[in-house]
Amino acid sequence: MSTDQSASSPAPETNRLTASYHPCNWGNSIIVSNSPDDEKILAHKDQQLEDLKEEVRRELIAAASNSSEQLKFIDAVQRLGVAYHFEKDIEEALRNTFDNYHDTDDINDLYDVEL
């Protein structure tokens, strides 16, 4: 019998507060999809990014002849926060450096040992 009363009685009206927000200063420009010009700019920036990645890889390989310079270069790349782009390259370079450094008894620089 209680179900008959709840179905017939109206639900209490909810009083909601409203606010008068200012209109957005930016308009709908953020919501609008990318224009063809934006796509060209994005493609150009992607190409620049790939070119810079290749340049860093070349520098990493070029520094392989001097293990001290290579370690300093890897340290700089890691400190810049972009090492995740070059994880495989850095791992291979460190493995080669360790193998070569481990075989030599010529460890003169404490900074290189630390790195």
Residue pairs with C-beta under 8 A, 6 or more apart in sequence:
34 42
53 85
53 86
56 77
56 82
56 85
56 86
57 86
57 89
59 73
60 70
60 73
60 74
60 77
60 86
60 89
60 90
60 93
63 69
63 70
63 73
64 70
64 93
64 96
67 97
67 100
67 101
67 112
68 109
68 112
70 93
70 97
71 97
71 112
71 115
72 115
74 83
74 90
74 93
74 94
74 115
75 115
77 83
77 86
77 90
78 90
83 90
101 107
107 113
